[in-house]
Amino acid sequence: MFRTLSEKPWIPHPAGSEFLAKNYQKEIFIGRTALRFFISVVSVIFFLFTITFLTRSQFPDFQALAGEPWQPLSDASHLWLNTGALLISSIALHWAHVSARKNQLNGAIASVMIGAFFALLFLLGQILVWKQLIELGYYVASNPANSYFYLYTSVHGLHLLGGLFALAYVTLQLMKKNSLVTFSSSVRLCAVYWHFLLILWLFLFALLTSSTDTINIIAQLCGF
């Protein structure tokens, strides 16, 4: 902060690799700081959602979507498939960063394409789960647990969709500037964001597929 305040923009900067390196490091720092701030905000939002979820679960009209054999999420095989797709997507983006650092252009682009494909597959899988729930009569307003399922999965999906737009922009910049150095740092930020969304989804997956008894125990441990 003090270094930024002490800068003198009216003084011409020396041209050369040293100035470019400092400018590049500054861009990386700004990107990392922005991503950390954004992840913190998203974490707070889902934390607040979870607090309201646990509070609402203590009312008698709350019916969990798992636990009993006839409940739709008692068999979560479809959600496991979606989780596998998101896991592969996260691994692919990590490999894209590794390939870019090794100056392997084709490997980096291929890994990004694989990551984007499986991310879209995850989103499609979530939509199919929604379709299945609606066909079974589990509408948004039918039960508070239903509402939270649609809320959690839609907000999480929107964040993943936003990440796909950012990933597309990073890839287009690579094709335009043909700089693997810049692409490596940018795709690393995308990979970190994907890892965060994967961890967040695993938490939501465990919460949404919990039985009524499990949710009540968690709520009591949290003081609700």
Secondary structure, 3 states (H helix, E strand, C coil): CHHHHCCCCCCCCCCCHHHHHHHHHHHHHHHHHHHHHHHHHHHHHHHHHHHHHHHHCCCCCCCCCCCCCCCCCCCCHHHHHHHHHHHHHHHHHHHHHHHHHCCCHHHHHHHHHHHHHHHHHHHHHHHHHHHHHHHCCCCCCCCHHHHHHHHHHHHHHHHHHHHHHHHHHHHHHHHHHCCHHHHHHHHHHHHHHHHHHHHHHHHHHHHHCCCHHHHHHHHHHCCC
